[in-house]
Amino acid sequence: MSERTVPFWFKRFRDGDESLEDEEQRGRPSDVDNDLLKSLVEDNPRKSTRELSADLNVDPATVTDI
């Protein structure tokens, strides 16, 4: 746990939000369909990130950042 995590959760609980679910992230949406990626990994767990990125037509770094 980082030093920034504790104040974040403390403020969140103090403000009345007792949900432990992550909030919707702001920023650019992902280029990858997470369900498709999960399915590809489940079908062949030995596939490399390079192979997965080729299947999804994205940069390998995109697959590793998910």
N, C-alpha and C positions, 0 to 999 in steps of 0.2 A: 504494500500500500504506500502510495506517495504522500508527501506532506500536504499536497493540494487536495487529496481525496477526502480527508477527514473534514476540513472546513466546508467542502462542497456538500457532503451528505448532512452535516450538522445544520447548515443553512436550509437545506431542502426540507428536513424533518421539522425544524423550527417554524418554517413557513407553512406547515400543515400538510405537506406532500409526503405521505407515508408509504407511497408506492415504491416497490423495489424494482420496477420495470424501467428499462432505459427509455429515455425520451427520444422522439424522432430527431435524427441528426440533421443539422442544417448543412448547407453546402451543396456541392455538385452531386447529383445522384450517381450511383454506381453504374459502370458500363457493363457489368456482369449480372446475369440472371442467377442469383444465389441458389435457387432451386435446381436449375440446370447444372450448375457447378457441383452441387451436392450429389446429384444423380450420377454425374460422370465419375466422381470420386468413389461413390459406392459401387458402381459397376466395375471399376478397376482401380483399387487403392494403390497400386504400384505405378500408376501413371505419374510422370514428372510434371512439374509446374509448366515446363516448356511445352509439353504435349497438351496439357489442359488449355494453355493459352492459345495454342494453334487451333484446338477444337472450338474455342469460344471466339476466335478471331480478335484477341486483345493482346496487349503487351504482357510478357511474363511477370513483370513487376505488379501488374494489376491483380493477377491471381494470388501472388504472395502477400499482397497488402490486405486481402479480405479476411 
